[in-house]
Amino acid sequence: MYVKKTWTVPFLVLWVSVLPASENAFEFQPAMLKSLDCQIQVPVAWSVYDQSNQEGCSWVITPDDLNKAHYKTGVRIEPFARVEFLTGIKASKWVAARVNDKSVSLPVLSSETGSTNDYFQVKRLITEEVYSPGRTEYTTYRKIYSWYWNDKHDVVICMEARTPVKSWKSMSAIFEIIGKLEFDVPAWHKKLTITKE
């Protein structure tokens, strides 16, 4: 009997283990990122904007209306496939270069590394930087850069969560929930098998 198996990828271990009362009020609902064969949890009041096109896939999860302006608070997810084929280096080395670039150019508040259930490797950086969505109003933002990679699949999944520093206390735990990717591992194994054939 075939049993479908899913793995949950932890996004970030934050300083708080229990959501404050304001986050308890948030209701979450599942959303599928079909091309990634994974599911995420999204606050009911937030929207998932599919910005995929012929060049690639990407999604933005935010409480802001992207039809009116750039988002201030939200999570962007963008996979990068055929990494070694396109760049000449393995996914792990590509991530290492991105991490080094951020570490050199930005103040890093926290750094984490490790495996995600032995399927994806992960590296995360929390930074603080002055940023302006839409280049109109510059504000100090807290950002979480996350890279998930698998050299066998030749893929990197890039995630960037951001919010103004003044909103960090209320948003950080929500980012943690949104960032828990539940992968359909058999589907990923099937992709790898097809690629090798």
Helices and strands as residue ranges (DSSP letters): E 6-9, H 21-24, E 28-33, G 34-36, E 38-43, E 47-50, E 59-62, E 74-81, H 83-87, H 91-105, E 108-116, E 120-131, G 133-135, E 139-150, E 155-164, G 165-167, H 168-178, E 181-184, H 185-196
